[in-house]
Amino acid sequence: MIGAGPSGAAAALFAAQGGQRVMVFDKQSFPRDKPCGEGLMPSGRLPLRELGLEDAVLSGGAPPLNGVQFGLPGREPVEVPFPEHDGERAGLGIRRLGFDARLAERLGHHSRIQFSPQTEARDVRTDADGVATVITAAGEVRARFVAVADGLRSALRHRLGWTVGPRPPHRYGIVGHWTMDAPVDPWVRITFDTGLEVYEGPVAGNQRMVGLLCYQERMGEFGGRLESRYREIVQALRPEFRNAEMIGPVSAVGPFWYQASTVAQDRIFLVGDASGFTDPITAEGIATGLRQARAFAGALSSSSPERDYRLAHRRLTKDPRRVASLLLRLSRTPALVERGIRAHRRAPQTLTKLLGVGFGYWGFDRITPREWVRLFTGR
Ligand SMILES: Cc1cc2nc3c(=O)[nH]c(=O)nc-3n(C[C@H](O)[C@H](O)[C@H](O)COP(=O)(O)OP(=O)(O)OC[C@H]3O[C@@H](n4cnc5c(N)ncnc54)[C@H](O)[C@@H]3O)c2cc1C
């Protein structure tokens, strides 16, 4: 396993649960931070529970998330509750610094897992004898299967020649944390402005994550003054933060929209962001990574692991990607956001159903033609 972020760690833990012996390499030491919106969508809770990790995350103070509030600056947002599915409704706000450290700790204590942090994988290949080989900073390792979970800009996917993207228009994320003396608001909130969105959610105690998701044309504003421009934009579009204190560094990441020409071939598998990532706007990257991790481990015991994983991966990602593309269309045009908000006031179920498509709960056919027309015309 290459990478011990949520996808790689979960894939290792699921594989070990299935009886495999696993080696995990990560180039960083833990705890380490990762720029992220830090909302675990409800569809990610079952895999977490199956790994016996949900209680630990809850007792670490992860606040519940009821749904998403969408709005325009200075206007009252509309609330779109998460859909209920298999008794699951709430997501969780998870501070990545603690969440990823907890996963790494679990890797370190598992009897079937050998975890090597601070060990970079430099290459991966399948030899002529059909054995997969990982070249790490500490030497070569041969394995029956290799899962590559090294994140959005996966260097190993690139070395395999499987990278597609990034596709324009390029988008970037700029992320920081704030503390606020106010009760925890259990909603993810997205405020749409021209060329960017402010994305915020509670993570732990009175901390809130606030991210800016920006199109390329707004990035010039941050040249040489990332932190001060970030602060200005957040406080202008979300005046509540004028009384909040910013804590820790501000980090930038992107561009997004990477895909892979294949996600499994010759005993090498891509899991999580390494297997493709559209955009943070749907906030389902971690949940999807956890579900791919479970599919990867399940495929190992089949007679055709690569084929089974490719099929499962497609099932898990096809519709969520289409929902992300749709929301991106909306985000590009404030007039469309306005119509979406009007449509929501008339038929509050439509956006909840759309979130359900994004979580992989059901297909697009759950939304009626009438609801589609209303969503895009507001009438
Ligand atoms: C701005 C932003 C906001 C987001 N908001 C949300 C959200 O609200 N909810 C959500 O679910 N998702 C969100 N996402 C997506 C989410 O962050 C990712 O989907 C998630 O982190 C993917 O996990 P991963 O394990 O696949 O990759 P990562 O978390 O990136 O982990 C990859 C790991 O691989 C290691 N690694 C890299 N290269 C090597 C190498 N060569 N050798 C060894 N180790 C290596 C890294 O050190 C790292 O630990 C957001 C993303 C961004 C950028």
The ligand as an SDF file (V2000), in Angstrom:
LIG
                    3D

 53 58  0  0  0  0  0  0  0  0999 V2000
   -9.8570   22.1810   -0.7120 C   0  0  0  0  0  0  0  0  0  0  0  0
  -10.3780   20.7750   -0.5590 C   0  0  0  0  0  0  0  0  0  0  0  0
  -11.5570   20.5430    0.1490 C   0  0  0  0  0  0  0  0  0  0  0  0
  -12.0310   19.2350    0.2960 C   0  0  0  0  0  0  0  0  0  0  0  0
  -13.1600   19.0200    1.0420 N   0  0  0  0  0  0  0  0  0  0  0  0
  -13.5670   17.7630    1.2890 C   0  0  0  0  0  0  0  0  0  0  0  0
  -14.6440   17.4950    2.1890 C   0  0  0  0  0  0  0  0  0  0  0  0
  -15.2360   18.3870    2.7900 O   0  0  0  0  0  0  0  0  0  0  0  0
  -15.0210   16.2020    2.3570 N   0  0  0  0  0  0  0  0  0  0  0  0
  -14.3890   15.1710    1.7230 C   0  0  0  0  0  0  0  0  0  0  0  0
  -14.7840   14.0130    1.9100 O   0  0  0  0  0  0  0  0  0  0  0  0
  -13.3550   15.3970    0.8920 N   0  0  0  0  0  0  0  0  0  0  0  0
  -12.9210   16.6520    0.6650 C   0  0  0  0  0  0  0  0  0  0  0  0
  -11.8470   16.8660   -0.1360 N   0  0  0  0  0  0  0  0  0  0  0  0
  -11.1930   15.7170   -0.7730 C   0  0  0  0  0  0  0  0  0  0  0  0
  -10.3430   14.9470    0.2120 C   0  0  0  0  0  0  0  0  0  0  0  0
   -9.3930   15.8070    0.8130 O   0  0  0  0  0  0  0  0  0  0  0  0
   -9.6420   13.8080   -0.5130 C   0  0  0  0  0  0  0  0  0  0  0  0
  -10.6050   13.1280   -1.3030 O   0  0  0  0  0  0  0  0  0  0  0  0
   -8.9930   12.8290    0.4490 C   0  0  0  0  0  0  0  0  0  0  0  0
   -7.9530   13.4270    1.1770 O   0  0  0  0  0  0  0  0  0  0  0  0
   -8.4230   11.6500   -0.3550 C   0  0  0  0  0  0  0  0  0  0  0  0
   -7.7170   10.7970    0.5020 O   0  0  0  0  0  0  0  0  0  0  0  0
   -6.5260    9.9090   -0.0780 P   0  0  0  0  0  0  0  0  0  0  0  0
   -6.1690    8.9910    1.0160 O   0  0  0  0  0  0  0  0  0  0  0  0
   -6.9430    9.3450   -1.3900 O   0  0  0  0  0  0  0  0  0  0  0  0
   -5.3490   10.9460   -0.3860 O   0  0  0  0  0  0  0  0  0  0  0  0
   -4.5450   11.8790    0.6310 P   0  0  0  0  0  0  0  0  0  0  0  0
   -5.3790   12.2400    1.7720 O   0  0  0  0  0  0  0  0  0  0  0  0
   -3.9850   12.9700   -0.2150 O   0  0  0  0  0  0  0  0  0  0  0  0
   -3.3520   10.9590    1.1480 O   0  0  0  0  0  0  0  0  0  0  0  0
   -2.2910   10.5820    0.3010 C   0  0  0  0  0  0  0  0  0  0  0  0
   -1.1350   10.1000    1.1700 C   0  0  0  0  0  0  0  0  0  0  0  0
   -0.1380    9.5630    0.2960 O   0  0  0  0  0  0  0  0  0  0  0  0
    1.1430    9.9580    0.7720 C   0  0  0  0  0  0  0  0  0  0  0  0
    2.0660    9.9080   -0.3590 N   0  0  0  0  0  0  0  0  0  0  0  0
    2.0650   10.7000   -1.4550 C   0  0  0  0  0  0  0  0  0  0  0  0
    3.0520   10.3310   -2.3070 N   0  0  0  0  0  0  0  0  0  0  0  0
    3.6840    9.2830   -1.7170 C   0  0  0  0  0  0  0  0  0  0  0  0
    4.8010    8.4680   -2.1150 C   0  0  0  0  0  0  0  0  0  0  0  0
    5.4210    8.6510   -3.2850 N   0  0  0  0  0  0  0  0  0  0  0  0
    5.2070    7.4990   -1.2630 N   0  0  0  0  0  0  0  0  0  0  0  0
    4.5790    7.2990   -0.0730 C   0  0  0  0  0  0  0  0  0  0  0  0
    3.5290    8.0530    0.3370 N   0  0  0  0  0  0  0  0  0  0  0  0
    3.0760    9.0150   -0.4820 C   0  0  0  0  0  0  0  0  0  0  0  0
    0.9190   11.3410    1.3470 C   0  0  0  0  0  0  0  0  0  0  0  0
    1.9190   11.6630    2.2980 O   0  0  0  0  0  0  0  0  0  0  0  0
   -0.4690   11.2030    1.9670 C   0  0  0  0  0  0  0  0  0  0  0  0
   -0.3930   10.8330    3.3300 O   0  0  0  0  0  0  0  0  0  0  0  0
  -11.3430   18.1480   -0.3110 C   0  0  0  0  0  0  0  0  0  0  0  0
  -10.1710   18.3810   -1.0210 C   0  0  0  0  0  0  0  0  0  0  0  0
   -9.6810   19.6640   -1.1440 C   0  0  0  0  0  0  0  0  0  0  0  0
   -8.4050   19.8760   -1.8870 C   0  0  0  0  0  0  0  0  0  0  0  0
  1  2  1  0
  2  3  1  0
  2 52  2  0
  3  4  2  0
  4  5  1  0
  4 50  1  0
  5  6  2  0
  6  7  1  0
  6 13  1  0
  7  8  2  0
  7  9  1  0
  9 10  1  0
 10 11  2  0
 10 12  1  0
 12 13  2  0
 13 14  1  0
 14 15  1  0
 14 50  1  0
 15 16  1  0
 16 17  1  0
 16 18  1  0
 18 19  1  0
 18 20  1  0
 20 21  1  0
 20 22  1  0
 22 23  1  0
 23 24  1  0
 24 25  2  0
 24 26  1  0
 24 27  1  0
 27 28  1  0
 28 29  2  0
 28 30  1  0
 28 31  1  0
 31 32  1  0
 32 33  1  0
 33 34  1  0
 33 48  1  0
 34 35  1  0
 35 36  1  0
 35 46  1  0
 36 37  1  0
 36 45  1  0
 37 38  2  0
 38 39  1  0
 39 40  1  0
 39 45  2  0
 40 41  1  0
 40 42  2  0
 42 43  1  0
 43 44  2  0
 44 45  1  0
 46 47  1  0
 46 48  1  0
 48 49  1  0
 50 51  2  0
 51 52  1  0
 52 53  1  0
M  END
$$$$
